[in-house]
Amino acid sequence: MELERFSYDNRLPKYFAIATIFWGAVGMLIGVLIAFQLAFPVLNLDLAATTFGRLRPVHTNAVIFAFVGNGIFTAIYYALPRLLKTKMFSKLLGNIHFWGWQLIIVAAAVSLMAGYTTGKEYAELEWPIDIAITLVWVVFGINMFGTILTRRERHLYVAIWFFIASWVTVAMLHIVNSMELPFSWMKSYSAYAGVQDALVQWWYGHNAVAFFLTTPYLGLMYYFIPKAANRPVYSYRLSIVHFWSLIFLYIWAGPHHLLYTALPEWAQSLGTAFSIMLILPSWGGMLNGLFTLRGAWDKVREDPILKFFVVGVTCYGMSTFEGPMLSLKNVNAISHYSDWTIAHVHIGALGWNGFLTFGMMYWLIPRLFKTDLYSKRLAGTHFWIGTLGIILYAIPMYWAAFRSYFMYKAFTPEGQLQYQFIDIVQTTIPFYVMRAVGGTVYLLGVIVMIYNLIKTAKQGAFVESEEAEAAALPKAYVTTGKTFWHSVIERKPILLLVMSLFVVALGGIFELIPTFLVKSNIPTIASVKPYTPLELQGRDIYVREGCYTCHSQMIRPFRYEVMRYGEYSKAGEFVYDHPFQWGSKRTGPDLARQGGKYPDSWHFNHMLDPTSMSPGSVMPKYPWLFERDIDIASTNSKIHAMRKLGVPYEAGYEARANDDLKMQAEKIKYKLQMDKIEISSNKEIIALIAYLQRLGKDIKGEQKPTGTN
């Protein structure tokens, strides 16, 4: 059979590899900064752009979509042509993909620091950037499938199954969760409200972890571990079971992020049940990765690349065992809103994604530059520094979580809460410092890697194009002996794409649609009314400053939470919340019943200097709220958009909304004057006070007396 000559273009893998390392260092540096901010609030610098609430989404987006995202593309642009014995479909589309993705990252960082956020974790980017992501993702998909359809290898290798499923599922998740109604060129409201918004968000959020941080990295594992170990994958049939069961089960597990909340009980139980089942395929994949090293374990002792891969896959196993355990209600009662979840996430991010990426870079860069790794000893040093960093990061967070939990639920013999919230915060600060030190150590390891890889590149010469040859793919497929049934799917990429979409769509359909269509899932409360124009402006400021990154608005039905914060939250309270603001971590107290708890002057002074009202607080100051005017020009657009989303503002209310806004602002100004505080009624702090004083007031009449905070 005649062989055809072609070449592999190494430029895009090199570009994406450089971007991976660069954005990884940037994202981790911001992570270290915000970790120290929790212990030393002065590091917020009293500037809007550098406060924890704005930088935390920059950190998470940089690590997930910039570091891991570029790592995925590095692997795909290198592995896909070699697995399929062809060149990438289009250099132009590849370049558009690369530069488009980097521009999106820059736009995301700038816009988040400027306060443009949707207020939904891991999906904070506003609508113009969401559209850009969609377009670039489509370009990537065309290039990937164009390559697959012009291949010279009949059967798709297991790594490609995971790449295909990841692409189609991320597209589905992004489109569904990004449904929003713009009211200005950079601001929008979520199309969903309250409980429904929470369910869609965590259906997205959990599966962003699954199909952005996990499945493409499993594809990476299935390609690079066999290459590095020079061993075939342990079990082909285990790969099949791993792939289909994982993508089917993962998509159902999102509601376990909302246990004990106002989400309907059936959805919570569904999330828990599928989370437990998820252990089996996850561990099947882990064992398939580790067993691939059979007969090569002696090399692990000497080879730092294999060390990174082994610890990375082990961290995957730990995370995928811990995740289902956290979905058990009794365990979740401890972990949710605590630092346990932070530790769990970082075992996966630092260990699984980080170490697999580092192993890939140490294997790939020498090959791209046709040389040996500059220093195996430095790579080994990086391995031990990174491992130490993970340990120093995670252990304090686990410890802090349990310590805080037992303090939260401690009662005196007289039945009163034993500790104030601020007492618990103070005891957690040393653990925050240790966590920050762990992150710093991990980052030092990355700097060692950067030095090692730069020296490696300098001692070699970049191979821009690698010549290769392979026989053309025959048009007619001829079976050779007995084949496994799955081979039919492996040689038909469109069938694999459609089947993957069908399998992952099932979970979303069965969980989301009943929550939207069955009215009894969200019982309404007659006393719950839409926000006033001033409160709506204040809520947008609350979202802009990322208050949800530290404060929840969801009181769970536990005695110690009800005593501390007030009556437990109900689904009907959130029907006008676009977006929901339940949060996922309590560095500060829950605010669901904050309205009327303190006078306006308390909030005024607290936002100006939190320690003046709450000595020992780690909350940053917000001096700009006292200088900036409320954007009343946007009021009409906001009211109009809310009505379009179903909030029952009467027709034509836009015309007098600002009159009501000013009237309410004057009342707050007058109350502040009574406490000898002078400020103009058009400042943003007035709107924020209005919003905070509204929280929980609609059902206060039903509320029982509460303990102190």
C-alpha positions as CSV (number, residue, x, y, z in Angstrom):
1,M,0.0,0.0,0.0
2,E,1.3,3.4,-1.0
3,L,2.3,5.7,1.9
4,E,1.3,9.3,2.0
5,R,3.7,12.0,3.4
6,F,2.5,14.7,5.7
7,S,3.8,16.7,8.6
8,Y,2.8,17.5,12.2
9,D,2.8,21.2,13.0
10,N,4.3,21.8,16.4
11,R,3.8,25.6,16.6
12,L,0.3,25.4,18.1
13,P,1.2,22.9,20.8
14,K,4.2,25.1,21.6
15,Y,2.0,28.3,21.8
16,F,-0.6,26.6,24.0
17,A,2.1,25.1,26.2
18,I,3.6,28.5,26.8
19,A,0.2,30.0,27.5
20,T,-0.5,27.1,30.0
21,I,2.6,27.8,32.0
22,F,2.2,31.6,31.9
23,W,-1.4,31.7,32.9
24,G,-0.8,28.9,35.4
25,A,1.8,31.1,37.2
26,V,-0.5,34.1,37.0
27,G,-3.5,32.3,38.3
28,M,-1.6,30.7,41.2
29,L,0.0,34.0,42.1
30,I,-3.4,35.6,42.4
31,G,-4.5,32.5,44.5
32,V,-1.6,33.1,46.9
33,L,-2.5,36.8,47.2
34,I,-6.2,36.1,48.0
35,A,-5.2,33.4,50.4
36,F,-3.1,35.9,52.4
37,Q,-5.9,38.5,52.1
38,L,-8.1,36.3,54.2
39,A,-5.6,36.5,57.0
40,F,-4.4,40.0,56.4
41,P,-7.2,42.2,55.0
42,V,-4.8,45.1,54.5
43,L,-3.6,43.3,51.4
44,N,-6.9,44.2,49.8
45,L,-5.2,47.6,49.4
46,D,-8.6,49.4,49.8
47,L,-8.9,49.4,46.0
48,A,-12.0,48.1,44.2
49,A,-10.0,46.0,41.7
50,T,-7.9,44.2,44.3
51,T,-10.5,43.2,46.8
52,F,-11.0,39.5,47.6
53,G,-14.5,39.5,46.1
54,R,-13.2,40.6,42.7
55,L,-9.9,38.8,42.7
56,R,-11.3,35.4,43.7
57,P,-13.2,34.9,40.4
58,V,-10.1,36.0,38.5
59,H,-8.1,33.3,40.3
60,T,-10.7,30.5,39.7
61,N,-11.2,31.5,36.0
62,A,-7.5,31.8,35.4
63,V,-6.7,28.4,36.9
64,I,-9.7,26.6,35.3
65,F,-10.0,28.2,31.9
66,A,-6.6,29.7,31.3
67,F,-4.2,27.1,33.0
68,V,-6.2,23.9,32.6
69,G,-7.9,25.1,29.4
70,N,-4.6,25.8,27.6
71,G,-3.3,22.5,29.0
72,I,-6.2,20.7,27.3
73,F,-5.5,22.4,24.0
74,T,-1.8,21.7,24.3
75,A,-2.5,18.0,24.6
76,I,-5.1,17.9,21.9
77,Y,-3.1,19.8,19.3
78,Y,-0.2,17.5,19.9
79,A,-1.8,14.2,20.4
80,L,-4.8,14.3,18.0
81,P,-2.7,14.5,14.7
82,R,-0.4,11.7,15.9
83,L,-3.2,9.4,17.0
84,L,-5.0,10.0,13.7
85,K,-1.9,10.0,11.5
86,T,-2.8,13.3,9.8
87,K,-2.1,17.0,10.2
88,M,-4.5,19.4,11.9
89,F,-7.4,20.3,9.7
90,S,-6.8,24.0,9.5
91,K,-3.8,26.2,10.6
92,L,-6.0,29.3,10.3
93,L,-8.7,27.9,12.6
94,G,-6.0,26.8,15.0
95,N,-4.6,30.3,15.1
96,I,-8.0,31.8,15.6
97,H,-8.6,29.4,18.4
98,F,-5.3,30.2,20.1
99,W,-5.5,34.0,19.9
100,G,-9.2,34.1,20.5
101,W,-8.9,32.1,23.7
102,Q,-6.0,34.3,25.0
103,L,-8.0,37.4,24.3
104,I,-11.0,35.9,26.1
105,I,-8.7,35.3,29.1
106,V,-7.5,38.9,29.1
107,A,-11.0,40.3,28.7
108,A,-12.2,38.0,31.5
109,A,-9.5,39.2,33.9
110,V,-10.0,42.9,33.1
111,S,-13.8,42.8,33.3
112,L,-13.9,40.8,36.5
113,M,-11.5,43.3,38.2
114,A,-13.7,46.1,36.9
115,G,-16.7,44.5,38.6
116,Y,-18.5,43.1,35.6
117,T,-19.8,39.7,36.8
118,T,-22.9,37.7,36.6
119,G,-22.5,36.6,40.2
120,K,-22.6,32.9,39.4
121,E,-19.5,30.9,40.5
122,Y,-17.3,29.7,37.6
123,A,-19.6,31.3,35.2
124,E,-19.0,34.9,36.2
125,L,-18.2,36.3,32.7
126,E,-20.7,38.7,31.2
127,W,-22.7,38.1,28.0
128,P,-20.3,39.5,25.3
129,I,-17.5,37.3,26.6
130,D,-19.9,34.3,26.8
131,I,-20.7,34.8,23.1
132,A,-17.0,35.1,22.3
133,I,-16.4,31.8,24.2
134,T,-19.1,30.1,22.2
135,L,-17.6,31.3,18.9
136,V,-14.1,30.2,19.8
137,W,-15.4,26.9,21.1
138,V,-17.1,26.3,17.7
139,V,-13.9,27.1,15.8
140,F,-12.1,24.6,18.0
141,G,-14.7,22.0,17.4
142,I,-14.6,22.5,13.6
143,N,-10.8,22.1,13.7
144,M,-11.0,19.0,15.9
145,F,-13.7,17.2,13.9
146,G,-12.1,18.3,10.6
147,T,-9.0,16.6,11.7
148,I,-10.9,13.5,12.8
149,L,-12.8,13.2,9.6
150,T,-9.6,13.5,7.5
151,R,-7.7,10.9,9.5
152,R,-5.6,7.9,8.3
153,E,-6.4,5.8,11.3
154,R,-9.7,4.0,11.3
155,H,-10.3,3.5,15.0
156,L,-10.5,6.4,17.4
157,Y,-8.2,5.9,20.4
158,V,-9.7,6.1,23.9
159,A,-8.2,9.6,24.5
160,I,-10.2,10.9,21.6
161,W,-13.4,9.6,23.0
162,F,-12.9,11.8,26.1
163,F,-11.9,14.8,23.9
164,I,-15.1,14.5,21.9
165,A,-17.4,14.0,24.9
166,S,-15.7,17.0,26.6
167,W,-16.2,19.3,23.7
168,V,-19.9,18.5,23.2
169,T,-20.8,18.6,26.9
170,V,-19.0,21.8,27.6
171,A,-20.8,23.4,24.7
172,M,-24.2,22.2,26.1
173,L,-23.4,23.4,29.7
174,H,-22.1,26.8,28.6
175,I,-25.1,27.6,26.4
176,V,-27.7,26.5,28.9
177,N,-26.2,28.2,31.9
178,S,-25.4,31.4,30.0
179,M,-29.0,32.2,29.2
180,E,-29.3,35.8,30.3
181,L,-31.0,39.0,29.4
182,P,-28.6,41.9,28.7
183,F,-29.7,45.4,29.9
184,S,-26.4,47.2,28.9
185,W,-23.4,46.5,26.8
186,M,-21.7,44.6,29.7
187,K,-24.4,43.7,32.1
188,S,-27.2,41.2,32.2
189,Y,-29.6,39.3,34.4
190,S,-29.7,35.5,34.6
191,A,-32.7,34.1,32.7
192,Y,-33.4,31.8,35.7
193,A,-34.4,32.8,39.2
194,G,-33.8,31.5,42.7
195,V,-34.0,27.7,43.1
196,Q,-34.1,27.1,39.3
197,D,-31.0,29.3,38.8
198,A,-29.2,27.5,41.6
199,L,-30.0,24.1,40.1
200,V,-28.9,25.2,36.6
201,Q,-25.8,26.8,38.0
202,W,-24.6,23.8,40.0
203,W,-25.6,21.4,37.1
204,Y,-23.2,23.6,35.2
205,G,-20.7,24.1,38.0
206,H,-20.3,20.4,38.9
207,N,-20.1,19.4,35.3
208,A,-17.6,22.1,34.4
209,V,-15.4,20.2,36.9
210,A,-16.4,17.0,35.3
211,F,-16.0,17.9,31.6
212,F,-13.4,20.6,31.7
213,L,-11.2,19.6,34.6
214,T,-11.7,15.8,34.5
215,T,-12.7,14.1,31.2
216,P,-10.2,16.0,28.9
217,Y,-7.5,15.3,31.4
218,L,-8.5,11.6,31.3
219,G,-7.8,11.8,27.6
220,L,-4.5,13.4,28.5
221,M,-3.8,10.6,30.9
222,Y,-4.7,7.9,28.3
223,Y,-2.2,9.4,25.9
224,F,0.8,10.7,27.9
225,I,1.1,8.0,30.6
226,P,1.5,5.1,28.0
227,K,3.9,7.3,26.1
228,A,6.0,8.2,29.2
229,A,6.0,4.6,30.5
230,N,6.3,3.1,27.1
231,R,3.5,0.7,28.0
232,P,0.1,0.1,26.4
233,V,-3.1,1.0,28.3
234,Y,-3.8,-1.6,30.9
235,S,-7.3,-2.6,29.7
236,Y,-9.2,-1.7,26.6
237,R,-12.5,-3.0,27.9
238,L,-12.1,-1.2,31.2
239,S,-11.6,2.0,29.1
240,I,-15.0,1.5,27.5
241,V,-16.7,0.9,30.8
242,H,-14.9,3.9,32.3
243,F,-15.8,6.2,29.5
244,W,-19.6,5.5,29.1
245,S,-20.4,5.1,32.7
246,L,-18.5,8.2,33.7
247,I,-20.1,10.6,31.3
248,F,-23.5,9.2,32.0
249,L,-23.3,9.3,35.8
250,Y,-21.4,12.6,36.2
251,I,-24.1,14.8,34.7
252,W,-26.6,13.8,37.4
253,A,-24.5,14.6,40.4
254,G,-24.8,18.5,40.4
255,P,-27.6,18.8,43.0
256,H,-25.3,17.4,45.7
257,H,-23.9,21.0,45.9
258,L,-27.4,22.1,47.2
259,L,-28.1,19.6,50.0
260,Y,-30.2,21.0,52.9
261,T,-31.1,24.0,50.7
262,A,-34.5,25.1,49.3
263,L,-33.9,22.8,46.3
264,P,-36.7,20.1,46.1
265,E,-35.8,17.0,48.1
266,W,-36.2,14.6,45.2
267,A,-33.5,16.6,43.2
268,Q,-31.1,16.5,46.2
269,S,-31.6,12.7,46.6
270,L,-31.0,12.2,42.9
271,G,-27.8,14.1,43.1
272,T,-26.6,12.0,46.1
273,A,-27.5,8.7,44.5
274,F,-25.7,9.3,41.3
275,S,-22.7,10.8,43.2
276,I,-22.2,7.6,45.1
277,M,-22.5,5.5,41.9
278,L,-19.8,7.7,40.4
279,I,-17.1,6.1,42.5
280,L,-17.0,3.0,40.4
281,P,-16.2,4.5,37.0
282,S,-13.9,7.1,38.5
283,W,-11.8,4.4,40.3
284,G,-12.0,2.3,37.2
285,G,-10.3,5.0,35.3
286,M,-7.7,5.6,38.1
287,L,-6.8,2.0,38.2
288,N,-6.6,1.8,34.4
289,G,-4.1,4.7,34.6
290,L,-2.0,3.2,37.4
291,F,-2.1,-0.4,36.1
292,T,-0.7,1.0,32.8
293,L,2.6,1.3,34.7
294,R,2.7,-2.5,35.3
295,G,6.2,-3.7,34.7
296,A,7.5,-0.1,34.7
297,W,7.2,0.7,38.4
298,D,11.0,0.6,38.7
299,K,11.1,3.6,36.4
300,V,8.9,5.6,38.7
301,R,11.6,5.7,41.3
302,E,14.0,7.4,38.8
303,D,11.7,9.3,36.4
304,P,10.2,12.6,37.7
305,I,7.7,12.6,34.8
306,L,6.2,9.3,36.0
307,K,6.2,10.5,39.6
308,F,4.1,13.5,38.6
309,F,1.7,11.2,36.7
310,V,1.4,8.7,39.5
311,V,0.7,11.3,42.2
312,G,-1.6,13.2,39.8
313,V,-3.7,10.0,39.1
314,T,-3.7,9.2,42.8
315,C,-5.1,12.7,43.6
316,Y,-7.8,12.0,41.0
317,G,-8.6,8.8,42.9
318,M,-8.7,10.7,46.2
319,S,-10.9,13.5,44.9
320,T,-13.3,11.1,43.2
321,F,-13.7,9.1,46.4
322,E,-14.0,12.2,48.6
323,G,-16.6,13.9,46.3
324,P,-19.2,11.1,46.6
325,M,-18.6,11.1,50.4
326,L,-19.3,14.8,50.5
327,S,-22.6,14.1,48.8
328,L,-23.8,12.1,51.8
329,K,-26.1,14.4,53.8
330,N,-24.4,13.8,57.2
331,V,-21.0,14.5,55.7
332,N,-22.2,17.4,53.6
333,A,-23.7,19.0,56.8
334,I,-20.1,19.5,57.9
335,S,-18.3,20.2,54.7
336,H,-20.7,22.6,52.9
337,Y,-19.9,26.3,53.4
338,S,-16.6,25.3,55.1
339,D,-13.0,25.0,54.1
340,W,-13.3,21.3,53.6
341,T,-14.8,22.0,50.1
342,I,-11.8,24.3,49.4
343,A,-9.4,21.5,50.3
344,H,-11.3,19.0,48.2
345,V,-11.3,21.2,45.2
346,H,-7.6,21.9,45.5
347,I,-6.6,18.3,45.9
348,G,-8.1,17.9,42.4
349,A,-6.7,21.2,40.9
350,L,-3.2,21.1,42.4
351,G,-2.8,17.3,42.3
352,W,-4.7,16.0,39.4
353,N,-4.7,18.9,36.9
354,G,-1.5,20.5,38.1
355,F,0.7,17.4,38.3
356,L,-0.6,15.9,35.1
357,T,0.1,19.2,33.4
358,F,3.6,19.4,34.8
359,G,4.3,15.8,33.8
360,M,3.1,16.5,30.3
361,M,5.3,19.6,30.0
362,Y,8.4,17.8,31.2
363,W,7.7,15.1,28.6
364,L,6.6,17.4,25.7
365,I,8.9,20.4,25.8
366,P,12.1,18.3,25.2
367,R,10.5,16.7,22.2
368,L,9.3,19.9,20.7
369,F,12.9,21.3,21.0
370,K,14.5,17.9,20.1
371,T,16.7,17.8,23.1
372,D,16.8,16.2,26.6
373,L,15.3,17.8,29.7
374,Y,17.8,20.3,31.1
375,S,17.8,18.9,34.6
376,K,16.0,15.8,35.9
377,R,17.2,16.8,39.4
378,L,15.4,20.1,39.2
379,A,12.2,18.3,37.9
380,G,12.5,15.9,40.9
381,T,12.9,18.9,43.2
382,H,9.8,20.4,41.7
383,F,7.9,17.2,42.3
384,W,8.8,17.2,46.1
385,I,8.2,20.9,46.5
386,G,4.8,20.6,44.8
387,T,3.8,17.6,46.9
388,L,4.8,19.5,50.0
389,G,2.8,22.5,48.9
390,I,-0.3,20.3,48.4
391,I,0.0,18.8,51.9
392,L,0.6,22.2,53.5
393,Y,-2.4,23.6,51.7
394,A,-4.9,20.8,52.3
395,I,-4.3,19.7,55.9
396,P,-4.9,23.2,57.5
397,M,-8.2,23.5,55.5
398,Y,-9.5,20.1,56.6
399,W,-8.5,20.9,60.2
400,A,-10.1,24.4,60.0
401,A,-13.3,22.9,58.6
402,F,-13.8,20.4,61.5
403,R,-12.8,22.9,64.1
404,S,-15.2,25.5,62.8
405,Y,-18.0,23.0,62.5
406,F,-17.8,22.0,66.1
407,M,-17.6,25.7,67.2
408,Y,-20.6,26.6,65.1
409,K,-22.8,24.0,66.7
410,A,-21.6,24.3,70.2
411,F,-24.3,25.3,72.8
412,T,-24.0,26.4,76.4
413,P,-25.8,24.3,79.0
414,E,-28.5,27.0,78.9
415,G,-29.1,26.4,75.3
416,Q,-27.4,29.4,73.8
417,L,-24.8,29.5,71.1
418,Q,-21.4,29.2,72.7
419,Y,-19.4,31.1,70.1
420,Q,-20.0,34.3,68.2
421,F,-19.2,34.1,64.4
422,I,-16.2,36.4,64.8
423,D,-14.7,34.1,67.4
424,I,-14.7,31.3,64.9
425,V,-13.2,33.5,62.2
426,Q,-10.4,34.5,64.6
427,T,-9.5,30.8,65.3
428,T,-9.4,30.1,61.6
429,I,-6.9,32.8,60.7
430,P,-3.8,30.7,61.6
431,F,-5.1,28.0,59.2
432,Y,-5.5,30.6,56.5
433,V,-1.9,31.6,56.9
434,M,-0.7,27.9,56.7
435,R,-2.8,27.4,53.6
436,A,-1.3,30.5,52.0
437,V,2.2,29.2,52.8
438,G,1.3,25.9,51.2
439,G,0.2,27.7,48.1
440,T,3.4,29.8,48.0
441,V,5.5,26.6,48.2
442,Y,3.5,25.1,45.4
443,L,4.1,28.2,43.3
444,L,7.8,28.1,44.0
445,G,7.8,24.6,42.5
446,V,6.2,26.1,39.3
447,I,8.9,28.7,39.1
448,V,11.5,25.9,39.3
449,M,9.7,24.2,36.4
450,I,9.6,27.4,34.3
451,Y,13.4,27.8,34.8
452,N,14.0,24.2,33.9
453,L,11.8,24.3,30.8
454,I,13.4,27.6,29.5
455,K,16.9,26.1,29.9
456,T,15.6,23.0,28.1
457,A,14.3,25.1,25.2
458,K,17.5,27.1,25.0
459,Q,19.7,24.1,24.7
460,G,17.7,22.6,21.9
461,A,16.2,23.9,18.6
462,F,12.5,24.1,18.0
463,V,11.1,21.6,15.6
464,E,8.4,23.5,13.8
465,S,7.3,20.6,11.6
466,E,7.7,16.9,12.0
467,E,7.6,14.8,8.8
468,A,5.6,11.6,8.9
469,E,4.0,9.1,6.5
470,A,1.1,6.7,6.6
471,A,-1.2,4.8,4.3
472,A,-4.4,6.5,3.3
473,L,-7.6,5.3,4.9
474,P,-9.4,2.8,2.7
475,K,-12.9,3.9,1.8
476,A,-14.4,0.5,2.5
477,Y,-13.8,-1.0,6.0
478,V,-12.9,-4.7,6.0
479,T,-13.0,-6.6,9.3
480,T,-10.1,-8.7,10.2
481,G,-11.2,-11.5,12.4
482,K,-13.6,-11.1,15.4
483,T,-14.1,-7.6,16.6
484,F,-15.6,-6.2,19.8
485,W,-19.0,-4.5,19.4
486,H,-17.6,-1.2,20.6
487,S,-15.3,-1.0,17.6
488,V,-18.3,0.1,15.5
489,I,-18.6,3.3,17.5
490,E,-14.9,3.8,17.6
491,R,-14.7,4.1,13.8
492,K,-17.7,6.4,13.5
493,P,-16.9,9.8,15.1
494,I,-20.2,11.4,14.4
495,L,-22.0,8.4,16.0
496,L,-19.7,8.8,19.0
497,L,-20.5,12.5,19.2
498,V,-24.3,12.0,19.0
499,M,-24.3,9.1,21.5
500,S,-22.2,11.2,23.9
501,L,-24.6,14.1,23.6
502,F,-27.5,11.8,24.2
503,V,-26.0,10.2,27.3
504,V,-25.0,13.5,28.9
505,A,-28.2,15.3,28.0
506,L,-30.4,12.7,29.8
507,G,-29.3,13.8,33.3
508,G,-30.0,17.5,32.5
509,I,-33.4,16.7,31.0
510,F,-34.6,14.6,33.9
511,E,-33.4,17.1,36.6
512,L,-34.0,20.5,35.1
513,I,-37.3,20.2,33.3
514,P,-39.4,19.0,36.3
515,T,-38.0,21.8,38.4
516,F,-39.2,24.4,35.8
517,L,-42.5,22.8,34.9
518,V,-43.9,21.4,38.2
519,K,-45.2,24.4,40.2
520,S,-45.2,22.6,43.5
521,N,-41.4,22.5,43.4
522,I,-41.3,26.2,44.0
523,P,-44.2,27.2,46.4
524,T,-44.8,30.9,46.2
525,I,-45.0,33.1,49.3
526,A,-47.6,35.9,49.1
527,S,-45.5,38.3,51.2
528,V,-42.5,38.1,49.0
529,K,-42.4,41.2,46.7
530,P,-40.0,42.5,44.0
531,Y,-37.1,44.6,45.0
532,T,-37.6,48.4,45.0
533,P,-35.5,50.3,42.4
534,L,-33.0,51.3,45.1
535,E,-32.8,47.8,46.5
536,L,-32.3,46.5,43.0
537,Q,-29.4,48.9,42.4
538,G,-28.0,47.8,45.8
539,R,-28.3,44.2,44.9
540,D,-26.3,44.8,41.7
541,I,-23.6,46.5,43.7
542,Y,-23.6,43.4,46.1
543,V,-23.1,41.1,43.1
544,R,-20.5,43.5,41.5
545,E,-18.3,43.3,44.7
546,G,-18.5,39.5,44.8
547,C,-20.0,39.4,48.3
548,Y,-21.3,35.9,47.5
549,T,-17.7,34.7,47.6
550,C,-17.8,35.0,51.4
551,H,-21.4,35.3,52.4
552,S,-24.3,32.8,51.9
553,Q,-27.9,33.7,51.7
554,M,-29.3,30.2,52.5
555,I,-30.0,29.1,56.0
556,R,-30.1,25.4,56.4
557,P,-32.6,23.7,58.7
558,F,-30.1,23.0,61.5
559,R,-30.7,24.2,65.1
560,Y,-27.4,26.0,65.2
561,E,-28.0,27.8,61.9
562,V,-31.6,28.8,62.8
563,M,-30.4,30.1,66.2
564,R,-27.5,32.0,64.7
565,Y,-29.1,33.4,61.5
566,G,-32.9,33.1,61.7
567,E,-35.7,31.0,60.2
568,Y,-34.4,28.5,57.6
569,S,-34.7,29.5,53.9
570,K,-37.6,28.6,51.7
571,A,-37.8,28.2,47.9
572,G,-40.5,30.9,47.5
573,E,-38.2,33.6,48.9
574,F,-36.0,33.7,45.9
575,V,-38.5,33.8,43.0
576,Y,-37.3,37.3,42.0
577,D,-33.6,36.7,42.5
578,H,-31.8,37.0,39.1
579,P,-29.2,35.6,39.8
580,F,-29.5,33.6,43.0
581,Q,-26.9,34.5,45.7
582,W,-26.8,31.4,47.9
583,G,-23.0,31.3,47.9
584,S,-20.9,28.2,48.6
585,K,-18.5,29.3,51.4
586,R,-19.0,31.2,54.6
587,T,-16.0,33.3,55.4
588,G,-18.5,35.8,56.7
589,P,-21.9,35.1,58.2
590,D,-25.1,34.2,56.3
591,L,-27.0,37.3,55.3
592,A,-30.4,35.8,54.4
593,R,-32.1,37.5,57.4
594,Q,-29.8,40.5,57.6
595,G,-32.6,43.0,57.0
596,G,-33.5,45.0,60.2
597,K,-30.9,43.2,62.3
598,Y,-28.8,46.4,62.6
599,P,-29.5,50.1,62.1
600,D,-28.5,51.8,58.8
601,S,-25.6,53.5,60.6
602,W,-24.1,50.1,61.5
603,H,-24.0,49.0,57.8
604,F,-22.6,52.5,56.9
605,N,-19.7,52.2,59.4
606,H,-19.2,48.5,58.7
607,M,-18.7,49.0,55.0
608,L,-16.4,51.9,55.7
609,D,-14.3,50.0,58.2
610,P,-15.5,46.5,59.2
611,T,-13.4,46.3,62.3
612,S,-15.1,49.4,63.8
613,M,-18.3,47.4,64.1
614,S,-16.9,43.9,64.3
615,P,-13.4,43.9,65.9
616,G,-11.3,41.1,64.4
617,S,-13.2,41.0,61.1
618,V,-11.2,40.0,58.0
619,M,-13.7,41.7,55.6
620,P,-12.1,44.4,53.4
621,K,-13.0,48.1,53.4
622,Y,-15.2,49.5,50.6
623,P,-14.3,53.2,50.6
624,W,-15.3,53.7,46.9
625,L,-19.0,53.0,47.7
626,F,-19.0,56.3,49.6
627,E,-17.6,58.2,46.6
628,R,-19.4,56.7,43.6
629,D,-22.9,57.8,42.6
630,I,-25.7,55.3,42.0
631,D,-26.1,54.7,38.3
632,I,-29.7,55.9,38.1
633,A,-29.5,56.1,34.3
634,S,-29.6,52.3,34.3
635,T,-32.7,52.0,36.5
636,N,-35.2,52.0,33.7
637,S,-33.3,49.3,31.8
638,K,-33.0,47.1,34.8
639,I,-36.7,47.3,35.7
640,H,-37.6,46.6,32.1
641,A,-35.3,43.6,31.9
642,M,-36.6,42.2,35.2
643,R,-40.2,42.5,34.0
644,K,-39.2,40.6,30.8
645,L,-37.9,37.9,33.1
646,G,-41.2,37.6,34.9
647,V,-40.8,39.9,37.9
648,P,-44.2,41.6,38.3
649,Y,-43.4,45.3,38.1
650,E,-46.5,47.0,36.8
651,A,-46.5,48.3,33.2
652,G,-44.9,51.7,32.8
653,Y,-43.2,51.6,36.2
654,E,-39.9,52.6,34.5
655,A,-41.2,56.1,34.2
656,R,-41.4,56.7,38.0
657,A,-38.9,54.1,39.2
658,N,-36.2,56.7,39.9
659,D,-38.7,58.9,41.8
660,D,-39.2,56.0,44.2
661,L,-35.5,55.3,44.3
662,K,-34.8,58.9,45.3
663,M,-37.5,58.9,47.9
664,Q,-36.2,55.7,49.6
665,A,-32.7,57.0,49.4
666,E,-33.7,60.2,51.2
667,K,-35.3,58.2,54.0
668,I,-32.0,56.3,54.5
669,K,-30.1,59.5,54.4
670,Y,-32.4,60.9,57.1
671,K,-31.9,57.9,59.3
672,L,-28.1,58.3,59.0
673,Q,-28.4,61.9,59.9
674,M,-30.2,60.9,63.0
675,D,-27.1,59.0,63.9
676,K,-24.9,62.0,63.1
677,I,-23.7,60.7,59.7
678,E,-23.7,63.0,56.7
679,I,-23.7,61.7,53.2
680,S,-25.4,62.4,49.9
681,S,-28.4,60.3,49.1
682,N,-27.1,59.5,45.6
683,K,-24.0,57.4,46.8
684,E,-23.7,53.7,46.2
685,I,-23.5,52.9,49.9
686,I,-27.1,54.1,50.3
687,A,-28.3,51.6,47.7
688,L,-26.3,48.8,49.3
689,I,-27.8,49.6,52.7
690,A,-31.3,49.5,51.2
691,Y,-30.6,46.0,49.8
692,L,-29.1,44.6,53.0
693,Q,-31.9,46.0,55.0
694,R,-34.4,44.2,52.7
695,L,-32.9,40.7,53.0
696,G,-35.3,38.3,54.7
697,K,-37.8,41.0,55.7
698,D,-40.6,39.7,53.5
699,I,-41.1,36.7,55.7
700,K,-39.9,38.2,59.0
701,G,-43.4,38.0,60.4
702,E,-43.2,34.2,60.2
703,Q,-39.8,34.2,61.8
704,K,-39.1,33.0,65.3
705,P,-36.8,35.0,67.7
706,T,-33.2,34.3,66.9
707,G,-29.9,34.2,68.8
708,T,-27.1,36.6,68.3
709,N,-24.6,36.3,65.5
